[in-house]
Amino acid sequence: MPTPQSAAIAAELRTAMGKLTRRVKHEDRIPLGQVAVLGALDRDGAMTTSDLAADQRVRPQSMARVVGLLMEQDLIIRRAHPTDGRKALVELTDAGRAALEAERGRRAGWLAQAIEAELTDEEQALLARSAALLDRLAAR
């Protein structure tokens, strides 16, 4: 059972992270579900549609729709699985990688500008240290 202090910190942190996440999403030009798939393929390499669905915690039918939309935009391609002829892998194209980097750049650019405009040097140093703590929590 969490202590009242850790419960209060958790509630404040969840609220602040939610607000920040929603604000950063305003910079997106590609829908979030599609960006998530491009990001997964960039991090983990080629995957089957079923593996992508499991990774993103959506139904295979929903992922098939997202994969289709990304293929129509030439952001991903489908190729034969090297060891299982019944399966196909999807992977990023150069255009998909460029689109993903542009999305990441817009998000990071907005956030960097906000940090510079809103936070003092001392607050920026505190935020930098806090990022490592948040990363530790996310890995738990």
N, C-alpha and C positions, 0 to 999 in steps of 0.2 A: 504494500500500500504506500503510495507516494506521500511525502510530507506535504503539509499545506504550502510551504515555501516552493518546493519543486513543482507542485500542481499549479501554483500561480504563475511561476516562470513559464511553464509549458503552455498555459493558456495565452499569455501575452505573446510568446514567441510564435505560436500557431497563428494568432491573429495578424501579427506584423508580417510574417512570411506569406500569408495568404494575400494581404494587401499588396505587398511587393511583387509577388508572382503575377497577380492580376494586372498590375501596372506595366510590368515588363512585357506581358503578352500583347499589349497594345502596339508594340513595335513590330509584331509578327506580320508577315505577308502571306505565309503559308499556314493553313490550319494546324492547330496544335497536334492533332492525331497524326497528321502526315509528317510533321517535323520530328515527332517522337520516333516514327519508323525510320526516317532517314538517319536520325541519331543512333538508333540501335544498330543499323547496318554499318554505320561508320565506326562505331566502337567495337562491334563483335564480328564484323565481316558478313559474308553471304549466309543467308538462312532460308529455310523453307517458310512458306506462308504459315504453316502450323506452328513452327518455332517462334515466328514473329508474334503470332496471336498469343501464345503462352507468355512470351516475354512482356508483352504489353497488357496482358490480362484482359483480352477481349475474345469474343467468339471467332472461330476460324472464318465464318461467313462475313463478319464485319471486317476482318483483316483482308479478306479477298477483295472487298470493295476498295479499301484504301490502297492496296497493291495495284489494282486496276487503274485508279486515278493517278497514282504516281507514274505508272507505265505510260499512260496517255500523255503525260507531261515530259516524258523521256528523262525522268529523274532516277528511275531504276530500270533494270532489265532482268529478264528471266532467262536462266540457262539450265541445261541438264545437270542433274546431280551426278557427281563423278563416280559414285559407287552404287547408286540405287536408281535404275532407269525409270522407276515409277514416280520418282520425285523430281521437283524442280527447285532450284535455288534462285532467290532474288538478290541482287546486289546493286550498289550505287553506280550510277554513271558519273562521268566527269561533271556533267551538268547538275546532277543531284548533289554531288560533293560541293560544288560551287554555290548552289542554292542554300545548302545547309550552313556553309561558312558565312554567307551573307546574312542569314537569320541570326546566327550566333553573334556576328559582328554588330548588327543593329541592337540586339539585346544588351551586349556588353558595352557598347558605345553609350547607350542611354544611361545605363547604370553608372558608368565611369563619370559621365557628366553630372549626374545627380550627386554622386559622392563628393566631387570637387565643389559643387555649388552649395551643398547643404551641410557638409561636415567640416569641422575644424581639423587641423593637422593631428591633434591629440585623438579626436574621435575617429579619424581615418586609421590611425595606428591600432586603436581598440577594435575597430571593425576587422582589420586584417587578422588580428589574433583570434577574433571570434569565428572567423571563417574556418579555421582549423578545428575548432570545437564543434561547429555545426557538421563538418565533414565526419568527425568521429561519431556523432549521434546518428547520422544517416547510415553509417556502415554497421550499426548495431543490429 
